[in-house]
Amino acid sequence: MAGQGMMARPLAVMMSRSLRTVSSQASLLEAAQLMRNACVGALLVEEQGTYVGVISETDLVRKAMANGEDPNRQRVCAVMSAPLITIEVDQSPHEASELMALHGVRHLVVTQESDIVGMISVRDLLRYFKNWGVL
């Protein structure tokens, strides 16, 4: 099978280690601008030094814009996805895909021994399956 033995820990290779964050009290406009500037589709939401959720482009569109929320006034905490959906770094891409489907999310927070070490997106998984495996 293609890719067998290729990587012992594919999530570690596929995930983004650069953790982009936004305050839970930031405006939706600020979050959208941070995503645009960082070229990412989701941000970890931080509150008093703790990660409390994720805000994604999908959250912005479906939970805010489509409901007519004012992006200058509405806060990230009102539309973020919480609690964090996490996956351990040594789990497989297939397990990540199943977890995303189960929870209806497109981003997972990657942990190593309970410490947050990265984030993985459905796009990362699609790229992996296209090149190395099948769903």
DAHUNOR-V597821 format. One record per helix or strand. SS is the DSSP state (alpha for helix, beta for strand). FROM is the first residue (numbers start at 1). TO is the last residue. If there is no record, write none. Layout:
ss=[SS/SS]
from=[FROM/FROM]
to=[TO/TO]
This chain:
ss=[alpha/beta/beta/beta/alpha/beta/beta/alpha/beta/alpha/beta/beta/alpha/beta/beta/alpha]
from=[10/16/21/27/28/42/50/57/75/76/81/86/93/107/115/122]
to=[14/16/23/27/38/47/56/67/75/79/81/88/103/112/121/131]
